[in-house]
Amino acid sequence: MKKTDRWSLMMGAASTLVLSIAAPAMAQNADQKDSRSRVLQTVKVTAERREASQQDVPITVATVDERMLSEGDYRTSEDLAQQIPGLQIKSSFSASNPTIFIRGVGINDFNPANSGAIGVMIDDMFYNSTTGQLFQLFDLDRVEVLKGPQGTLYGRNTTGGVLSIHTKEPGFETGGYVNATYGRFNQLDLEGAFTLPVSDTLSFRLSGVSNTRDGTRDIAFPDGTSREKNDVDFQAARLQMLFEPNDALKILGKLEYGKSSATSRSYESQGLINFTTGQYGLADYDGVCGGRGAAVCGDAFGYVDNSDPYSGAENLKDTPEEVEAFTANLRVEWDLGNFELTSVTGYLDTNREAILEVDASPNRLVEEYIKDGSEQFSQELRLASKWEGPLSLIAGAFYLQDELTGQDSFELLAGLNPTPGTPYFDATNFILRTDRFYTQKTDTFAVFAQSDYELTDRLTATLGARFTWEERTLDHVAYAGPVDAVPLTEKVPVYATLLDTSNFATDELTFEEPTFRAALSYDVSDDVMMYASVSRGFKSGGFNTGATSDPIEASVVKPEKLMAYEAGVKSEWFDRSLRANASVFYYDYTDLQVFGLAPGAVPTQTLFNAEEAEIKGLEFDLTALPASGLELSLAGTYLDAEYTKFVTPIGQDFSGNTMVAAPEWSLVARGRYDTGPIWGDLGLVVSADAAYTGDQYFDTQNTDRLAQDGYWLANARLALRPQTGRWEVAAFVKNIADEEYTVDAYDVADFGFDELVYGDPRTYGVSLTYRFGSD
C-alpha cells in the first residue's frame, strides 16, 4: 500500500474512531438535557413500485436520504459513488455521458448512443441517452440504488441495476430553504427551494441551483499564457405543480431546465517513450515508462508532462463543453378502489457541443469536435392492487421513443501542417481528419406483471415477468478526407451540410426478449427476514456509433444477458438500535458488451461481445446507534469478477482477466454525532466518512499502467445549529489526505501516451443553510 493510501486510511479511520470513543461521554451529558431516541428510522423506498420499508423488500437496495445529501456536499451523481459500495460513476467529460457500474456490471462506452447497463430514473422517468445522466443533485428527497438486474418493473431492461432519483415534492404548507457554500477553487454553490400552496388542492414548488468553481488543473499554452480547466459552471431550475382535487386523485407535473457551460475535461498525459534509453513504455513498464508523471517519458511528439497531475500544457485555450437538458414529466395517481392506476409521461431533450484536446499536450496531435442531441418521449402505465388478502399484483406497460443525432470529428497530426497557426478544424490545410455522422432511433415497448403471494403468515413468494420488443435504426456515414469548413459559430464548424446524404447507410436491429424475477422471503421474526431470488436481465444490442475510420469499428453487438442468483438477510436488533443486512450473489453473464480502444493509425473504438463472464460476491451493511445522538455505519462489497471466455474478433484473448471497474473490495465507513443542546439551544453535529476502492483495471486487457491501486478518500464536517434546525453553519473538507487517484484511463499508445482522468484534489469550505416554514 502506498504512503498516501495509509495516510488516507489513518485519517478516515481516526475520524470514525474519535467519534466512537468520545461520543458516548458527550452523549451521557447530552442525555441529561434531552430525550433523543435511540431507534433507527424506517427507510421508505419504492424499489418494487410500492412504498415500503427498505427492510421488508426482498432485494438489495442502498439509500442516500435527504439528510446525507445535504450534509455530504454531494453536487453531482458522480459524488454518489463514494458513498455506496459497489457503485462506480465516472466520466471522461465534464458534465455528460457517465459510465455507471454496479457490482462490476456496466460498460465503458462513452458514446451517447449506448444507454448503458444501469438504468437511470428521475421521478419514475427513464433517462435513455447518457447525455443527460450526469445531473446535479439539488432539492432531493432520496436516492435509491437497486442492485442486480431489473427485468420486471423498471423502464428499459437493465442487467446491472437502477439508479433511481426522487426529487422533493410540493406540500400543502408554505416552506423552503436557501443554502450558500463557498470553498477552495472559488467554489460558490447557491441552492434554494420554495413551496407555495395556492389552495387546499393546488401547490407549487420552485427550486434552483447554481454551482460554479474554478478549474483544478493549471494549463500552460505555447504563447506563454495559462488558464485553469476542469472547472464547474452549472445552473438549473425546477418547477413542480401538485394538484389533489380529492382523496382519490393526485397529479404531479414537473418542468426542469439545466445547463452546464464549463470547459471540457482536461486530461493528464502519461508518456510512454523513454527519451533517455530509447525504450518504449509498453515493453518495460516498471521503472521506465508509464508511471504517472515519469519525468523522462513523453509522447510521440516529444512532450513530457510534469509530475503534478493537476497541471499540464495544451494548445487549445478554448475547449468548451456546453450541455443543455429540458425535462417535462407528468405523474398521475388515481385510486380506483381495488386498484391504483399510475401514469408517468415524460419528455427529455438534451444537447451537447464540445471541443476536446484529446492529446493533452501543447502539440496539435489529436483534437475532437462533438455535437449531439437526443429527444425522448416515454409513457408508462401501472395498475397496482389495493385489496386485502394474501395476493398483491402490479401490472403495466412501458413505451419509449428516442431519436439521437450525433457528429464526431477528429483532426489528427495537425501540428504537421505546412502553414502554422491555421484555425482549428480549418479543413483547407490539415493532415488527416475523420468525420462520423449518424441518427439513431430507438422504439421500445414492454408489458410486465409482478405478484406477491403470502403462502403462510411468514413466507411470501414473488413472481414477475416482462416481455420487451425493441427496434433500433441507424442512419450513418463515415467520412475521411478534406472538405471546406463552414463556420457554425466562432468556435467550431459543421460539416454535415456539406455531405451528400444519399451516401447514408441504414441499419436496423430488432429484439424480442422475455425476462423474469422469482423470489421467496421468510420472516424469521418481526425484525429478521431472509430471502432468495433468481432473476434474468438483458440489455439490447446495438451499434458502435464511435466508429470513424477502421472497418472493424463498424460492429453490431448482440444483446447481453445476465442470470442473477442472490440470497440475503435483513435484520434489526436491540430494540432497533442495530441494523445488519447482508447478501451473497452469483452472476452468470453471457454476450456482455465490451467497449475499448484498440491499436491503429487512429485510436480505434471497439465494441464487441464477450462470450461469458462470472461475478461472485457478497455485500454487508451495518448501522448502529450505540449512544444517544451517535450513529455509526459500515458497508462493503466484495467482487470476484472475471471474463471466463472472451476472444475478440481481432484475436485478442482476454479470458481469465478481471472485469473493468470491478475492484475486489469497496468499503464505506461513516460516523455522525449530534451533541444535542450544549450552549443553550445550540449544538454541534460532527460527521466523518472514509471510502475505500480496491485495485481496479480500466481496460479489458488488464494493462498495469492503466490500473489504479487501492485508495481511501476521507471527508469530515462540523456544523453548528439550534435544535429547531432552522439554520446551520458548517465547515467541511473532502479528500482530507489530498489523495491523487485516477477514475479512468485510456490507451492512446500509438501516439506514445495514455490519457488519464484524475479525481478532485482536497477541497474545503463553509456553508450556511436557512430553512423556513414546513421545510
PETA-V34583 format. One record per residue. N is the residue number from 1. RES is the residue in three letters. PSI is psi in radians with two decimals (999 if undefined). BURIAL is I if it has 16 or more other C-alpha atoms within 10 Angstrom, else O. D_CENTER is the distance of its C-alpha to the mean C-alpha in whole Angstrom. Layout:
n;res;psi;burial;d_center
N;RES;PSI;BURIAL;D_CENTER
N;RES;PSI;BURIAL;D_CENTER
This chain:
n;res;psi;burial;d_center
1;MET;2.39;O;27
2;LYS;2.80;O;27
3;LYS;-0.72;O;29
4;THR;-0.60;O;26
5;ASP;-0.79;I;24
6;ARG;-0.72;O;27
7;TRP;-0.78;I;27
8;SER;-0.74;I;24
9;LEU;-0.79;I;24
10;MET;-0.72;I;28
11;MET;-0.81;I;26
12;GLY;-0.78;I;24
13;ALA;-0.69;I;26
14;ALA;-0.70;O;29
15;SER;-0.81;I;27
16;THR;-0.68;I;27
17;LEU;-0.72;I;30
18;VAL;-0.74;O;32
19;LEU;-0.72;I;30
20;SER;-0.67;I;32
21;ILE;-0.79;O;35
22;ALA;-0.54;O;36
23;ALA;-0.71;I;34
24;PRO;-0.71;I;37
25;ALA;-0.72;O;40
26;MET;-0.65;I;38
27;ALA;-0.60;I;37
28;GLN;-0.71;O;41
29;ASN;-0.71;O;42
30;ALA;-0.60;I;39
31;ASP;-0.41;I;41
32;GLN;-0.26;O;44
33;LYS;-0.44;O;43
34;ASP;3.08;O;40
35;SER;0.88;O;40
36;ARG;2.46;O;36
37;SER;2.52;O;35
38;ARG;0.89;I;34
39;VAL;2.23;O;32
40;LEU;2.38;I;28
41;GLN;2.50;O;27
42;THR;2.26;O;26
43;VAL;1.98;O;22
44;LYS;2.32;I;22
45;VAL;2.86;I;20
46;THR;0.66;I;20
47;ALA;-0.51;I;18
48;GLU;0.54;I;21
49;ARG;0.21;O;22
50;ARG;2.53;O;24
51;GLU;2.22;O;24
52;ALA;2.87;O;25
53;SER;2.44;O;25
54;GLN;-0.50;I;22
55;GLN;-0.20;I;25
56;ASP;-0.10;I;26
57;VAL;2.29;I;24
58;PRO;1.03;I;24
59;ILE;2.59;I;21
60;THR;2.07;I;18
61;VAL;2.27;I;16
62;ALA;2.46;I;14
63;THR;2.35;I;15
64;VAL;1.98;I;14
65;ASP;3.13;I;17
66;GLU;-0.69;I;18
67;ARG;-0.78;O;20
68;MET;-0.66;O;17
69;LEU;-0.76;I;15
70;SER;-0.60;I;18
71;GLU;-0.29;I;20
72;GLY;-0.03;I;17
73;ASP;0.68;I;16
74;TYR;2.13;I;12
75;ARG;-0.56;I;12
76;THR;2.96;O;8
77;SER;-0.45;I;5
78;GLU;-0.56;I;5
79;ASP;-0.46;I;8
80;LEU;-0.51;I;7
81;ALA;-0.44;I;7
82;GLN;-0.12;I;11
83;GLN;-0.15;I;12
84;ILE;1.91;I;11
85;PRO;2.49;I;13
86;GLY;-0.13;I;12
87;LEU;2.27;I;8
88;GLN;2.27;I;7
89;ILE;2.08;I;4
90;LYS;2.84;I;6
91;SER;2.51;I;8
92;SER;0.07;I;12
93;PHE;2.93;I;12
94;SER;-0.56;I;13
95;ALA;0.53;I;11
96;SER;2.94;I;10
97;ASN;1.02;I;9
98;PRO;2.68;I;6
99;THR;2.17;I;6
100;ILE;2.33;I;5
101;PHE;2.43;I;8
102;ILE;2.15;I;10
103;ARG;0.63;I;13
104;GLY;-0.05;I;13
105;VAL;2.16;I;13
106;GLY;-3.03;I;11
107;ILE;2.46;I;12
108;ASN;0.09;I;12
109;ASP;2.07;I;13
110;PHE;0.06;I;12
111;ASN;2.44;I;15
112;PRO;-0.29;I;14
113;ALA;-0.27;I;16
114;ASN;1.96;I;15
115;SER;-0.09;I;12
116;GLY;2.89;I;11
117;ALA;-0.10;I;12
118;ILE;2.19;I;9
119;GLY;2.45;I;10
120;VAL;2.14;I;9
121;MET;2.41;I;11
122;ILE;2.07;I;13
123;ASP;0.85;I;16
124;ASP;0.10;I;17
125;MET;2.26;I;16
126;PHE;2.22;I;14
127;TYR;1.86;I;12
128;ASN;-0.95;I;13
129;SER;2.48;I;13
130;THR;-0.21;I;10
131;THR;-0.60;I;12
132;GLY;0.27;I;11
133;GLN;-0.25;I;7
134;LEU;1.18;I;6
135;PHE;2.83;I;9
136;GLN;2.64;I;11
137;LEU;1.86;I;12
138;PHE;2.52;I;15
139;ASP;0.97;I;18
140;LEU;2.69;I;16
141;ASP;-0.77;O;18
142;ARG;2.90;I;15
143;VAL;2.24;I;12
144;GLU;2.30;I;12
145;VAL;1.90;I;11
146;LEU;2.18;I;13
147;LYS;2.34;I;14
148;GLY;2.86;I;16
149;PRO;2.41;I;17
150;GLN;1.35;I;17
151;GLY;0.31;I;20
152;THR;-1.03;I;22
153;LEU;-0.13;I;21
154;TYR;1.92;I;17
155;GLY;-2.39;I;17
156;ARG;2.63;I;17
157;ASN;2.48;I;18
158;THR;2.51;I;15
159;THR;-0.38;I;15
160;GLY;-0.50;I;13
161;GLY;-2.96;I;12
162;VAL;2.36;I;11
163;LEU;1.87;I;8
164;SER;2.06;I;11
165;ILE;2.36;I;11
166;HIS;2.02;I;15
167;THR;2.85;I;17
168;LYS;2.21;I;20
169;GLU;2.77;I;23
170;PRO;2.68;I;26
171;GLY;-2.94;I;29
172;PHE;0.43;I;33
173;GLU;2.43;I;33
174;THR;2.38;I;33
175;GLY;3.03;I;31
176;GLY;-2.97;I;28
177;TYR;2.80;I;26
178;VAL;2.53;I;26
179;ASN;2.40;I;24
180;ALA;2.30;I;25
181;THR;2.33;I;23
182;TYR;2.38;I;25
183;GLY;-2.96;I;24
184;ARG;2.68;O;24
185;PHE;0.53;I;23
186;ASN;0.64;O;25
187;GLN;2.17;I;22
188;LEU;1.92;I;23
189;ASP;2.19;I;21
190;LEU;2.30;I;22
191;GLU;2.55;I;21
192;GLY;2.83;I;24
193;ALA;2.66;I;24
194;PHE;2.18;I;28
195;THR;2.24;I;29
196;LEU;1.78;I;32
197;PRO;2.29;I;34
198;VAL;-0.58;O;37
199;SER;-3.00;O;38
200;ASP;-0.17;O;38
201;THR;-0.22;O;36
202;LEU;2.29;I;34
203;SER;2.65;I;32
204;PHE;2.65;I;29
205;ARG;2.17;I;26
206;LEU;2.23;I;25
207;SER;2.68;I;22
208;GLY;2.86;I;21
209;VAL;2.56;I;19
210;SER;2.04;I;20
211;ASN;2.09;I;18
212;THR;2.60;I;20
213;ARG;2.46;I;20
214;ASP;2.89;I;22
215;GLY;2.72;I;21
216;THR;-0.08;I;21
217;ARG;2.25;I;22
218;ASP;2.06;I;26
219;ILE;2.24;I;27
220;ALA;2.62;I;31
221;PHE;2.77;I;32
222;PRO;-0.44;O;36
223;ASP;0.10;O;37
224;GLY;-0.13;O;37
225;THR;3.01;O;35
226;SER;2.84;O;31
227;ARG;2.93;O;28
228;GLU;2.45;I;25
229;LYS;3.08;I;22
230;ASN;0.80;I;18
231;ASP;3.13;I;19
232;VAL;2.32;I;17
233;ASP;1.56;I;19
234;PHE;2.40;I;17
235;GLN;2.54;I;19
236;ALA;2.67;I;18
237;ALA;2.55;I;21
238;ARG;2.29;I;21
239;LEU;2.19;I;24
240;GLN;2.55;I;24
241;MET;2.22;I;28
242;LEU;2.19;I;29
243;PHE;2.06;I;32
244;GLU;1.48;O;34
245;PRO;-0.42;O;37
246;ASN;3.13;O;38
247;ASP;-0.27;O;37
248;ALA;-0.22;O;36
249;LEU;2.31;O;34
250;LYS;2.18;I;31
251;ILE;2.16;I;29
252;LEU;2.04;I;26
253;GLY;2.63;I;25
254;LYS;2.35;I;22
255;LEU;2.34;I;22
256;GLU;2.42;I;20
257;TYR;2.36;I;19
258;GLY;2.60;I;17
259;LYS;2.34;I;18
260;SER;2.31;I;17
261;SER;0.57;I;20
262;ALA;3.06;I;19
263;THR;2.75;I;20
264;SER;2.87;I;18
265;ARG;2.32;I;16
266;SER;2.19;I;19
267;TYR;2.77;I;19
268;GLU;2.33;I;22
269;SER;2.19;I;24
270;GLN;1.75;I;25
271;GLY;2.56;I;29
272;LEU;-0.08;I;30
273;ILE;2.09;I;34
274;ASN;1.95;I;36
275;PHE;-0.16;I;39
276;THR;-0.80;O;41
277;THR;-0.28;O;42
278;GLY;0.03;O;41
279;GLN;2.76;I;39
280;TYR;2.42;I;35
281;GLY;-0.52;I;32
282;LEU;-0.53;I;31
283;ALA;-0.50;O;35
284;ASP;1.51;O;35
285;TYR;-0.85;I;31
286;ASP;2.04;O;33
287;GLY;-0.06;O;34
288;VAL;-1.23;I;35
289;CYS;2.91;I;32
290;GLY;-0.30;I;28
291;GLY;2.39;I;28
292;ARG;2.11;I;26
293;GLY;0.40;I;28
294;ALA;2.13;I;31
295;ALA;-0.38;I;34
296;VAL;0.08;I;36
297;CYS;2.44;I;33
298;GLY;-3.02;I;32
299;ASP;-3.03;I;31
300;ALA;-0.31;I;34
301;PHE;0.12;I;35
302;GLY;0.08;O;36
303;TYR;2.25;I;33
304;VAL;2.02;I;32
305;ASP;2.79;I;30
306;ASN;-3.12;I;30
307;SER;-0.06;O;29
308;ASP;2.04;O;27
309;PRO;-0.16;I;23
310;TYR;0.43;I;23
311;SER;2.78;I;26
312;GLY;-2.91;I;27
313;ALA;2.44;I;29
314;GLU;2.97;I;28
315;ASN;-0.36;I;30
316;LEU;2.05;I;28
317;LYS;-0.73;I;28
318;ASP;1.85;O;27
319;THR;1.27;I;23
320;PRO;2.66;I;22
321;GLU;1.80;I;18
322;GLU;2.16;I;19
323;VAL;2.27;I;16
324;GLU;2.49;I;18
325;ALA;2.29;I;17
326;PHE;2.31;I;19
327;THR;2.38;I;19
328;ALA;2.30;I;22
329;ASN;2.34;I;21
330;LEU;2.10;I;24
331;ARG;2.24;I;24
332;VAL;2.22;I;28
333;GLU;2.12;I;29
334;TRP;2.04;I;33
335;ASP;1.99;I;35
336;LEU;0.23;O;37
337;GLY;-1.62;O;39
338;ASN;-0.22;O;38
339;PHE;2.74;I;35
340;GLU;2.20;I;32
341;LEU;2.23;I;31
342;THR;2.26;I;27
343;SER;2.26;I;26
344;VAL;1.98;I;23
345;THR;2.26;I;23
346;GLY;2.56;I;21
347;TYR;2.34;I;21
348;LEU;2.25;I;18
349;ASP;2.08;I;19
350;THR;2.57;I;17
351;ASN;2.49;I;19
352;ARG;2.42;I;18
353;GLU;2.25;I;20
354;ALA;2.63;I;20
355;ILE;2.25;I;22
356;LEU;2.32;I;21
357;GLU;1.56;I;23
358;VAL;-0.60;I;22
359;ASP;-0.25;I;25
360;ALA;0.82;I;24
361;SER;2.93;I;28
362;PRO;-0.03;I;31
363;ASN;2.59;I;32
364;ARG;1.43;I;32
365;LEU;-0.99;I;30
366;VAL;2.12;I;27
367;GLU;2.59;I;26
368;GLU;2.47;I;24
369;TYR;2.32;I;24
370;ILE;2.34;I;21
371;LYS;2.01;I;22
372;ASP;2.88;I;20
373;GLY;2.70;I;19
374;SER;2.43;I;19
375;GLU;2.14;I;21
376;GLN;2.45;I;20
377;PHE;2.40;I;22
378;SER;2.64;I;21
379;GLN;2.27;I;24
380;GLU;2.43;I;24
381;LEU;2.30;I;27
382;ARG;2.45;I;27
383;LEU;2.04;I;30
384;ALA;2.32;I;30
385;SER;2.62;I;33
386;LYS;0.09;I;35
387;TRP;2.80;O;38
388;GLU;2.56;O;39
389;GLY;3.08;O;40
390;PRO;-0.29;O;38
391;LEU;2.30;I;36
392;SER;2.64;I;33
393;LEU;2.46;I;32
394;ILE;2.27;I;29
395;ALA;2.66;I;29
396;GLY;-3.02;I;28
397;ALA;2.64;I;27
398;PHE;2.39;I;24
399;TYR;2.42;I;24
400;LEU;2.37;I;22
401;GLN;2.25;I;23
402;ASP;2.32;I;21
403;GLU;2.13;I;22
404;LEU;2.23;I;20
405;THR;2.45;I;23
406;GLY;2.64;I;22
407;GLN;2.23;I;24
408;ASP;2.22;I;23
409;SER;2.19;I;26
410;PHE;2.34;I;27
411;GLU;2.21;I;30
412;LEU;2.45;I;31
413;LEU;0.59;I;34
414;ALA;-0.34;I;34
415;GLY;-0.24;I;36
416;LEU;0.09;O;39
417;ASN;2.39;O;40
418;PRO;-0.42;O;44
419;THR;1.85;O;43
420;PRO;2.73;O;41
421;GLY;0.30;O;39
422;THR;2.60;O;38
423;PRO;2.70;O;36
424;TYR;2.26;I;32
425;PHE;0.51;I;32
426;ASP;1.86;I;36
427;ALA;-0.04;I;37
428;THR;-0.16;O;40
429;ASN;1.44;I;40
430;PHE;3.00;I;38
431;ILE;-0.97;I;37
432;LEU;2.37;I;35
433;ARG;2.47;I;32
434;THR;2.46;I;30
435;ASP;2.60;I;29
436;ARG;2.20;I;27
437;PHE;2.42;I;27
438;TYR;2.75;I;25
439;THR;2.15;I;25
440;GLN;2.25;I;23
441;LYS;2.33;I;24
442;THR;2.24;I;22
443;ASP;2.15;I;24
444;THR;2.34;I;23
445;PHE;2.40;I;25
446;ALA;2.59;I;25
447;VAL;2.55;I;27
448;PHE;2.79;I;27
449;ALA;2.56;I;28
450;GLN;2.40;I;28
451;SER;2.57;I;31
452;ASP;2.30;I;31
453;TYR;2.18;I;35
454;GLU;1.73;I;36
455;LEU;-0.65;O;39
456;THR;-3.07;O;40
457;ASP;-0.39;O;40
458;ARG;-0.29;O;37
459;LEU;2.18;I;36
460;THR;2.36;I;33
461;ALA;2.40;I;32
462;THR;2.31;I;29
463;LEU;2.18;I;30
464;GLY;2.67;I;27
465;ALA;2.73;I;27
466;ARG;2.49;I;26
467;PHE;2.25;I;27
468;THR;2.35;I;25
469;TRP;2.32;I;27
470;GLU;2.48;I;25
471;GLU;2.31;I;26
472;ARG;2.30;I;25
473;THR;2.33;I;27
474;LEU;2.06;I;26
475;ASP;2.18;I;29
476;HIS;2.78;I;29
477;VAL;2.38;I;31
478;ALA;2.38;I;30
479;TYR;2.44;O;33
480;ALA;2.16;O;34
481;GLY;2.96;O;37
482;PRO;2.42;O;38
483;VAL;2.86;O;38
484;ASP;2.25;O;39
485;ALA;2.38;O;36
486;VAL;2.16;I;36
487;PRO;2.35;O;34
488;LEU;-0.77;O;32
489;THR;-3.03;O;31
490;GLU;-0.25;O;33
491;LYS;-0.72;O;30
492;VAL;2.70;I;29
493;PRO;3.07;I;31
494;VAL;2.48;I;30
495;TYR;-0.32;I;32
496;ALA;-0.65;O;31
497;THR;-0.22;O;35
498;LEU;-0.12;O;37
499;LEU;2.60;O;36
500;ASP;1.84;O;38
501;THR;-0.17;O;36
502;SER;-0.26;O;38
503;ASN;-0.05;O;37
504;PHE;2.40;I;34
505;ALA;2.60;O;33
506;THR;2.21;O;32
507;ASP;2.59;O;30
508;GLU;2.39;O;29
509;LEU;2.47;I;28
510;THR;2.56;O;28
511;PHE;2.48;O;27
512;GLU;2.10;O;28
513;GLU;2.26;I;26
514;PRO;2.56;I;27
515;THR;2.87;I;25
516;PHE;2.95;I;26
517;ARG;2.34;I;25
518;ALA;2.39;I;28
519;ALA;2.67;I;28
520;LEU;2.34;I;31
521;SER;2.44;I;30
522;TYR;2.16;I;33
523;ASP;1.73;I;34
524;VAL;-0.66;O;36
525;SER;-3.03;O;37
526;ASP;-0.36;O;35
527;ASP;0.06;O;33
528;VAL;2.20;I;32
529;MET;2.39;I;30
530;MET;2.57;I;30
531;TYR;2.77;I;28
532;ALA;2.52;I;28
533;SER;2.75;I;26
534;VAL;2.36;I;26
535;SER;2.73;I;23
536;ARG;2.26;I;23
537;GLY;2.76;I;20
538;PHE;2.67;I;20
539;LYS;2.21;I;18
540;SER;2.72;I;20
541;GLY;3.12;I;21
542;GLY;-2.89;I;21
543;PHE;2.69;I;22
544;ASN;1.61;I;21
545;THR;-0.01;I;21
546;GLY;-0.02;I;21
547;ALA;2.36;I;24
548;THR;-0.77;I;27
549;SER;-0.37;I;30
550;ASP;2.28;O;30
551;PRO;-0.50;O;31
552;ILE;-0.34;O;29
553;GLU;-0.49;I;26
554;ALA;1.05;I;27
555;SER;2.77;I;26
556;VAL;2.28;I;25
557;VAL;2.53;I;23
558;LYS;2.86;I;24
559;PRO;2.51;I;22
560;GLU;2.58;I;20
561;LYS;2.53;I;22
562;LEU;2.21;I;21
563;MET;2.18;I;23
564;ALA;2.30;I;22
565;TYR;2.26;I;25
566;GLU;2.52;I;24
567;ALA;2.50;I;26
568;GLY;3.05;I;25
569;VAL;2.45;I;27
570;LYS;2.28;I;26
571;SER;2.69;I;29
572;GLU;2.49;I;30
573;TRP;2.89;O;33
574;PHE;1.02;O;36
575;ASP;0.73;O;36
576;ARG;0.59;I;32
577;SER;-0.10;I;32
578;LEU;2.23;I;30
579;ARG;2.23;I;27
580;ALA;1.99;I;26
581;ASN;2.55;I;24
582;ALA;2.70;I;24
583;SER;2.71;I;23
584;VAL;2.61;I;24
585;PHE;2.74;I;22
586;TYR;2.20;I;23
587;TYR;2.23;I;21
588;ASP;1.87;O;24
589;TYR;2.20;I;22
590;THR;2.51;I;24
591;ASP;0.63;I;23
592;LEU;2.48;I;20
593;GLN;2.27;I;18
594;VAL;2.24;I;18
595;PHE;2.54;I;17
596;GLY;3.13;I;19
597;LEU;2.31;I;21
598;ALA;2.76;I;25
599;PRO;2.62;O;28
600;GLY;2.95;O;30
601;ALA;-0.55;O;32
602;VAL;2.46;I;29
603;PRO;2.07;I;25
604;THR;2.10;I;25
605;GLN;2.01;I;22
606;THR;2.54;I;22
607;LEU;1.89;I;21
608;PHE;2.99;I;23
609;ASN;2.25;I;23
610;ALA;2.31;I;23
611;GLU;-0.80;I;26
612;GLU;2.60;I;25
613;ALA;2.76;I;23
614;GLU;2.46;I;23
615;ILE;2.15;I;21
616;LYS;2.42;I;22
617;GLY;3.07;I;21
618;LEU;2.73;I;22
619;GLU;2.65;I;20
620;PHE;2.72;I;21
621;ASP;1.99;I;21
622;LEU;2.28;I;24
623;THR;2.31;I;24
624;ALA;2.60;I;28
625;LEU;1.39;I;30
626;PRO;-0.37;I;33
627;ALA;2.80;I;35
628;SER;2.20;I;35
629;GLY;-0.19;I;32
630;LEU;2.27;I;30
631;GLU;2.23;I;27
632;LEU;2.50;I;26
633;SER;2.67;I;23
634;LEU;2.22;I;22
635;ALA;2.62;I;19
636;GLY;2.75;I;18
637;THR;2.30;I;17
638;TYR;2.33;I;20
639;LEU;2.41;I;19
640;ASP;1.60;I;22
641;ALA;2.16;I;20
642;GLU;2.41;I;22
643;TYR;1.92;I;23
644;THR;-0.44;I;27
645;LYS;1.82;I;28
646;PHE;1.80;I;26
647;VAL;2.11;I;29
648;THR;2.83;I;28
649;PRO;-0.33;O;30
650;ILE;0.26;O;31
651;GLY;0.08;O;32
652;GLN;2.26;O;30
653;ASP;1.91;O;30
654;PHE;0.26;I;26
655;SER;2.34;I;28
656;GLY;-0.16;O;27
657;ASN;2.69;I;24
658;THR;2.46;I;21
659;MET;2.69;I;18
660;VAL;2.49;I;15
661;ALA;0.75;I;13
662;ALA;1.23;I;15
663;PRO;2.55;I;16
664;GLU;-0.76;I;19
665;TRP;2.42;I;19
666;SER;2.32;I;16
667;LEU;2.60;I;18
668;VAL;2.15;I;17
669;ALA;2.36;I;20
670;ARG;2.61;I;21
671;GLY;2.41;I;24
672;ARG;2.30;I;25
673;TYR;2.17;I;29
674;ASP;1.98;I;30
675;THR;-0.34;I;34
676;GLY;-3.03;I;35
677;PRO;2.16;I;38
678;ILE;-0.36;O;40
679;TRP;1.46;O;41
680;GLY;-2.04;O;42
681;ASP;-0.07;O;40
682;LEU;2.54;I;37
683;GLY;3.02;I;35
684;LEU;2.58;I;32
685;VAL;2.02;I;29
686;VAL;2.24;I;28
687;SER;2.63;I;24
688;ALA;2.63;I;23
689;ASP;2.72;I;20
690;ALA;2.28;I;19
691;ALA;2.31;I;16
692;TYR;2.31;I;17
693;THR;2.11;I;16
694;GLY;3.13;I;18
695;ASP;2.41;I;19
696;GLN;2.75;I;17
697;TYR;2.61;I;18
698;PHE;0.06;I;16
699;ASP;2.75;I;18
700;THR;-0.41;I;20
701;GLN;-0.23;I;24
702;ASN;0.82;I;23
703;THR;2.17;O;24
704;ASP;-0.72;I;25
705;ARG;-0.24;I;24
706;LEU;0.11;I;21
707;ALA;2.87;I;20
708;GLN;2.18;I;19
709;ASP;2.78;I;21
710;GLY;2.53;I;20
711;TYR;2.75;I;19
712;TRP;2.51;I;19
713;LEU;2.20;I;18
714;ALA;2.45;I;20
715;ASN;2.73;I;20
716;ALA;2.73;I;23
717;ARG;2.48;I;24
718;LEU;2.19;I;27
719;ALA;2.51;I;28
720;LEU;2.27;I;31
721;ARG;2.73;I;32
722;PRO;2.92;I;35
723;GLN;-0.41;O;35
724;THR;-0.36;O;34
725;GLY;0.26;O;31
726;ARG;-0.60;O;32
727;TRP;2.85;I;31
728;GLU;2.38;I;29
729;VAL;2.22;I;29
730;ALA;2.66;I;27
731;ALA;2.48;I;26
732;PHE;2.77;I;23
733;VAL;2.36;I;22
734;LYS;2.53;I;19
735;ASN;1.07;I;19
736;ILE;-0.77;I;23
737;ALA;0.09;I;24
738;ASP;0.82;I;22
739;GLU;2.34;I;21
740;GLU;2.06;I;20
741;TYR;2.57;I;18
742;THR;2.49;I;16
743;VAL;-0.18;I;12
744;ASP;2.79;I;13
745;ALA;2.54;I;17
746;TYR;2.41;I;19
747;ASP;1.95;I;22
748;VAL;0.77;I;25
749;ALA;-0.43;I;28
750;ASP;-0.36;I;30
751;PHE;0.16;I;30
752;GLY;0.38;I;30
753;PHE;2.89;I;27
754;ASP;2.68;I;23
755;GLU;2.05;I;20
756;LEU;2.43;I;18
757;VAL;2.02;I;15
758;TYR;2.57;I;16
759;GLY;2.96;I;14
760;ASP;2.53;I;16
761;PRO;-2.98;I;19
762;ARG;2.32;I;21
763;THR;2.72;I;21
764;TYR;2.83;I;23
765;GLY;-2.99;I;24
766;VAL;2.68;I;26
767;SER;2.64;I;25
768;LEU;2.24;I;27
769;THR;2.41;I;27
770;TYR;2.27;I;29
771;ARG;2.56;I;29
772;PHE;2.76;O;32
773;GLY;-2.43;O;33
774;SER;-0.32;O;31
775;ASP;999;I;28
